[in-house]
Amino acid sequence: METIISRCKELTIDQIPFVMIGAENNSIAASKPPLLDLLNLNIAHWKLSVSYHYGLWLNGLPTPVFSGFSNQGLSSFTPLCSISVTFRVTTVKS
């Protein structure tokens, strides 16, 4: 094993100057990050926003409505027409 001699301005030093700076105090032990509460609040707002916008999208879709028959006719109900939707994926070359 090779011995490494540290030098600072041509002076030999026996230790590397180092100061531990923590989030709450200057100890080596891990502590709670100071922005963790803000991060959790930000994630909660994001989840609420996503749920709200998904609900807006879902409620904005057309809803099929059937009327003029009783509940007994539901088991043998066949629609008079059907709708087929086809999505075409295109790519743009740049």
ChimeraX attribute file (.defattr): number of C-alpha atoms within 10 A of each C-alpha:
attribute: neighborCount
match mode: 1-to-1
recipient: residues
	/A:1	3
	/A:2	4
	/A:3	5
	/A:4	6
	/A:5	9
	/A:6	12
	/A:7	12
	/A:8	8
	/A:9	6
	/A:10	7
	/A:11	8
	/A:12	10
	/A:13	12
	/A:14	9
	/A:15	9
	/A:16	9
	/A:17	6
	/A:18	6
	/A:19	8
	/A:20	8
	/A:21	10
	/A:22	14
	/A:23	12
	/A:24	11
	/A:25	11
	/A:26	10
	/A:27	12
	/A:28	9
	/A:29	7
	/A:30	10
	/A:31	11
	/A:32	10
	/A:33	11
	/A:34	10
	/A:35	9
	/A:36	10
	/A:37	11
	/A:38	10
	/A:39	12
	/A:40	11
	/A:41	11
	/A:42	12
	/A:43	12
	/A:44	12
	/A:45	12
	/A:46	12
	/A:47	11
	/A:48	12
	/A:49	12
	/A:50	12
	/A:51	12
	/A:52	12
	/A:53	11
	/A:54	12
	/A:55	11
	/A:56	11
	/A:57	10
	/A:58	11
	/A:59	10
	/A:60	9
	/A:61	8
	/A:62	7
	/A:63	8
	/A:64	5
	/A:65	5
	/A:66	7
	/A:67	5
	/A:68	4
	/A:69	9
	/A:70	7
	/A:71	6
	/A:72	8
	/A:73	9
	/A:74	9
	/A:75	7
	/A:76	7
	/A:77	9
	/A:78	9
	/A:79	7
	/A:80	5
	/A:81	5
	/A:82	6
	/A:83	4
	/A:84	4
	/A:85	5
	/A:86	5
	/A:87	5
	/A:88	5
	/A:89	5
	/A:90	6
	/A:91	5
	/A:92	4
	/A:93	4
	/A:94	3
